[in-house]
């Protein structure tokens, strides 16, 4: 896959105001029908409405959350085509790790990169949900 143009950093998406994705950690991936869910330990910044001052032993305000990609049309790794085993097999193989980059492209494609590799998702606009909210 060639490098895409017209991209924006995750900080420009209103869904991610008050969070620091680069200090967050993906703990799992799930596919449910046409919806990709990314389980993440999310670091909230002081601007987030659910931010709480961290305890002395904590490095930041971390909350369990899910990034949901509705209407997921395709998922690939490093921009490769979906493997013959299908999207379900690909999602099952994705690992966990710190988020190093999250970009959105004008054509509704999202790219998440980290220790788990580069994952390219063609889907509807993401929804961020904190666990228990």
Rosetta blueprint (number, residue, H / E / L):
1 X L
2 X L
3 X L
4 X L
5 X L
6 X L
7 X E
8 X E
9 X E
10 X H
11 X H
12 X H
13 X L
14 X H
15 X H
16 X H
17 X L
18 X L
19 X E
20 X E
21 X E
22 X E
23 X E
24 X E
25 X E
26 X E
27 X E
28 X E
29 X E
30 X E
31 X E
32 X E
33 X L
34 X L
35 X E
36 X E
37 X E
38 X E
39 X E
40 X E
41 X E
42 X E
43 X E
44 X E
45 X L
46 X L
47 X L
48 X L
49 X L
50 X L
51 X L
52 X L
53 X L
54 X L
55 X L
56 X L
57 X L
58 X L
59 X L
60 X L
61 X E
62 X E
63 X E
64 X E
65 X E
66 X E
67 X E
68 X E
69 X E
70 X L
71 X L
72 X L
73 X L
74 X E
75 X E
76 X E
77 X E
78 X L
79 X L
80 X L
81 X L
82 X L
83 X L
84 X L
85 X L
86 X L
87 X H
88 X H
89 X H
90 X H
91 X H
92 X H
93 X H
94 X L
95 X L
96 X L
97 X E
98 X E
99 X E
100 X E
101 X E
102 X E
103 X E
104 X E
105 X E
106 X L
107 X L
108 X L
109 X E
110 X E
111 X E
112 X E
113 X E
114 X E
115 X L
116 X L
117 X E
118 X E
119 X E
120 X E
121 X E
122 X E
123 X L
124 X L
125 X L
126 X E
127 X E
128 X E
129 X E
130 X E
131 X L
132 X L
133 X L
